[in-house]
Amino acid sequence: MELNEILAVYRKKAKFKQSEMGEKLGLTGGAYAAIEQGRTPPTIDRIFEFIDIFGEEFALIFMLYIQNRIVKKYLSEDMNVTKEIEKEMKKGSYDIEKLLLISKKGELEIMKHIINSD
């Protein structure tokens, strides 16, 4: 699941229209829609605004999303943790405890990979 899809889930969960999200961010509804559709990547400052709007759960999901991207890009797409996180995130309703446990398994896989590559 990509960041723009996660944003759509959280916006809908908060019962905001795209135009309302645009207002909260100082954007037009169309400019926000471009972020949510993946046509415009959000800046890091914009990510912090999303965290302010959606709260701590979004912050955790964003961190897991980043960790998953790093593992896939720099280590291995075949690591079990990336598959598990992707599967859970595609559900759309996030079990934070389960995702955090998967994340810890991912950290162990990363450490094993680093140790075995020396």
N, C-alpha and C positions, 0 to 999 in steps of 0.2 A: 504494500500500500504506500502510495506516495504522499508527501506532505500536503499537497493540494487536496487530496481525498480526505485526509485527516481533518483539515480545516473545514471541509464541507460537513463532515460528521458533527464536529463540535458546534458549528453555526446552527445546524438544524436542531441539535440537542438543546441549544440555548433559545431556540424558536426565534431567531433573527432572520430577516430577509437579507439578501445580498446588499440591497440599498442601505439597510440599517447598519450593516457591518462597515460599509463604505463611510457612512457618517461618523461612526465611532473612530475610524482611522483617519479621518480628514481626507477621504477619497470619494470619488463618484462611485455609484453602484457598479458601473461598468469597469472601472479600474480595479475594484475589489474582485469582481467576477473573473477578471483576467488572472488574478492570483489563484483563485479557487479552481480555475480551469487549467492551471499549469502553464499558461502562456507568459506570465510574468513571475519570476521567482521573488519571494519575499526577502527583503534585507534582514540582517540580524536585528536591527532596531525594530523592524516590523514584527519579528518573532517575539520580542519582548512585549510588544503591544498585545499580541495574541495571548501571551501568558497572562498579562494583566486582565484581559477580558474573560478568558476561559478558566483561569485559575491553575492551581497546583497539579491537578490531574493532567491537564494539557501539557504542563511543563514536563512531567514524568514521561508521558507518551512521546513528546518531542525528543527527549534524551534517548529513549529506547530506539526511536526512529534513526537518530544520528548514529548510535552505536551499531545498529543493524547495517546501515549504509557503509560505515567504516569497515566492518567485518567483510562485507560482500566485496568492497572495492579493493581492499589492501590485503586481505588474507585469503578467504575462499568462500565462494558462493555455496559450496557443498557442505559447509558446516551446518550441523543439525539445528543449531540455535537460530540461524537466519530463517530456516524453513518454519520453525515453530513460531517465531515472532510474526512472520508474514501471515501465517495461518490465523493466529489470534487477532491480528490487526484487521484482517479482512472481515471479521465478524461484525465490526462496527461498534459493538458495545464492549468496552474494555474491562477485563478483569485485571485490575492493577496488580494485585498480589501475584497472580499467575505470571503476568508479564515480567515482574521483577524477579521472580524465581528463574524464569527462562533467561533473563539477562545475566543473572549470577552464573548460570551454567555456561553462558556465552563467554563470560570473563574467564572461566576455567579453560574453555576450549582455546581462547586466545593465548593464555599462558602456556598451555601444552604446545601449541603451534610454535610459539617463540622459543621454548626450551628445546623442542625437537629440531628446529631449524639451525641451531648453533653447531 
